[in-house]
Amino acid sequence: MANLKTNIGKLEIKNPVMTASGTFGFGTEYEDFIDISRLGGILVKGITGAERQGNPYPRMAETPSGMLNAVGLQNKGIDYFVEHIYPEISKFDTEIIVNVNGGTIEEYIDVASKVEKLNKIKAIELNISCPNVKQGGMVFGTHCPSAVAVTQAVRNAYSKTLMVKLSPNVTNIVDFALAVEEAGADSISLINTLLGMAIDAKTRKPLLSTITGGLSGPAVKPVALRMVWQVAKSVKIPVIGMGGIMNATDAIEFFLAGASAIQVGTANFINPAVTIEILEGINEYLDNNGFSCLSEIVGALDI
Ligand SMILES: Cc1cc2nc3c(=O)[nH]c(=O)nc-3n(C[C@H](O)[C@H](O)[C@H](O)COP(=O)(O)O)c2cc1C
């Protein structure tokens, strides 16, 4: 068995397979399907300061090789998480990472400071890339000075591992990656969903209530791989790759492009046990190709 340990800033995780925020609930929803303790980590559903109702239905649509969503960060707010959800999920023998969201910098700081007090949680992922909310989210992630400002502010308020999740909806992803690294990020997660839309020709209506939404699944994988590769060779901090990972081969491609760990999103909706299959497949690939640890293939693309 190869050594699968990997690092995200100060945080060491037992293996590189994590679940992507918004696609795995709080983990409890999947307990009947898989042994959660085998995962490297769980990125819980996006959390804001105040409760959010999310966007009106319909807010999901299937598209060729992918899906569009416009959930809009529906959640009960950080105080509810601390009181009711955290006690239940602290039992998991895996890293729990909170996906932090806000409409203002103050809201991001509020959520981050409350999470800092939770012993079990050693890292947060700052989501500055949600395309489905009017305020905040992608507004921070597509304007470089705002991305820097929110990263710096949270860095000053939060001392544990700070992951920053970037939006792919920009012209030059490397500029954003370098800017948030400089602002204090410990790692970079990418990609969040690509802005898209779908239309029903019969009804002549959009398929989503919000008209546009975030595209995920295999359709986005080539874009995600390209961005991971570009960013990984430009920054010194670890890159966490995601976007259309459906099986172990997809995951291996992300490691070769330079990702130190991966997250699995849309695939969880199709096969709730996919993360474990991916983990086993990574192990098999390393063993069959004579690698003794994961780090040997990170960034090992032969060009
Ligand atoms: C239904 C749904 C909800 C999501 N919610 C969040 C969220 O709350 N926070 C976040 O950072 N990303 C969210 N995402 C984006 C995913 O975490 C991931 O970045 C994206 O889907 C690409 O990975 P995938 O192709 O494997 O799904 C969501 C994606 C989906 C499909």
The ligand as an ORCA input file, in Angstrom:
! r2SCAN-3c Opt
* xyz 0 1
  C     -25.560     21.291     -5.965
  C     -24.222     21.943     -5.766
  C     -24.015     22.772     -4.663
  C     -22.775     23.379     -4.458
  N     -22.582     24.182     -3.357
  C     -21.347     24.714     -3.125
  C     -21.091     25.459     -1.929
  O     -21.952     25.623     -1.057
  N     -19.845     25.990     -1.765
  C     -18.846     25.808     -2.692
  O     -17.723     26.307     -2.495
  N     -19.061     25.078     -3.813
  C     -20.267     24.539     -4.042
  N     -20.482     23.783     -5.173
  C     -19.360     23.569     -6.125
  C     -18.637     22.235     -5.864
  O     -18.112     22.187     -4.555
  C     -17.510     22.012     -6.896
  O     -16.583     23.079     -6.808
  C     -18.026     21.961     -8.335
  O     -19.282     21.317     -8.398
  C     -17.044     21.267     -9.296
  O     -16.828     19.919     -8.940
  P     -17.674     18.681     -9.568
  O     -17.662     18.854    -11.051
  O     -16.976     17.452     -9.089
  O     -19.064     18.789     -9.021
  C     -21.725     23.159     -5.397
  C     -21.933     22.317     -6.499
  C     -23.158     21.699     -6.689
  C     -23.336     20.785     -7.884
*
